[in-house]
Amino acid sequence: MEKEEKYQKLKNIIKVYLPEDVAFSDISEDSHLMNDLNINSANLVDIVLDVEDAFDIRLENEDMENMQTVNDAVAIIDAKLNTK
């Protein structure tokens, strides 16, 4: 799976949890999940669960803590897929 494909898949997961004041088009690779996209911690957990299902990977608490931006998330997904 190419990086762009992972990025698009991740954006579609995040889209579901965006608050009304944030548009889908606001999601970029550099977007901070909580600060830029206004995703709360409960929804962040839901995103992590959806990512695990979508990519068939297991994320640890440390991964969640390191998942600050969309780019961080793609890098973590990459790393997990490469160790499968």
N, C-alpha and C positions, 0 to 999 in steps of 0.2 A: 504494500500500500504506500503510495507516494505521500510526501509531507502535505501537499496541497489537499489531497483527498482526506487526510486525517484532520486537517484544519477545517475543511468544510463540514465534516461529520461532527466535529466538536462545536462549531458555530451553531449547527442545527440543534444540538443538545442544549446549549446555553440559551438559545432563543426562547425556549419554553419558560425559562425562569426569569427573563428580563422583566423588570417593573415597567409600568405603563409609560414612565417618563424617559425610557431608554429605547431607541429604535434598533432594529436588527442591523441596520447599516452602520451603527456606532461600534459594532464589534470589529476590532482589528487585532492583529497579532500582538500589539503592544498594550492592549487594553488590560488594565488591572481589574480583576473580577469584582472585587468589592468596591474599590474607590471610583473607577470609571463606569462600571456597568451597574453599580448599586445592587449587587447580589448579596443577600444576607447570608449569614453563616448556615442557617437551616437549609436554604436552597443550594448552598455550596456542597453540602453533604449529599443532597439529591443529585447534583451534577456528577459528583464523584461516583455514586452508585450507577448512574446512567452510563458514564464512561466505562466503568468496569464491564457492564453488560454489552455495550456496543462494540468494545474492542476485545472482549474476552480476556481481560487482565485483572489482576488483583492489586489494588492500591493500598499502601500502608498509611498510618497516621503521618509519618514523616513526609510521604509524598503529598498528602493534603496540605501540610504546612508549607511545603515548597511551591505549591501551585498558586502563585500570586497573579500571574498574567496568563493570557491565552497562550502565549509563546511557551511559558513554563509548562503548561499543561501538555502541549504538543511534544515537548522534549521528554517529559515523564512518560507519556504514552509510547514514544519512540523507544525509550530505554527499556520499558517493560516488554514491548513486542520483540525487541532484539534478544531478550533473555529467555524467551519461550522456546 
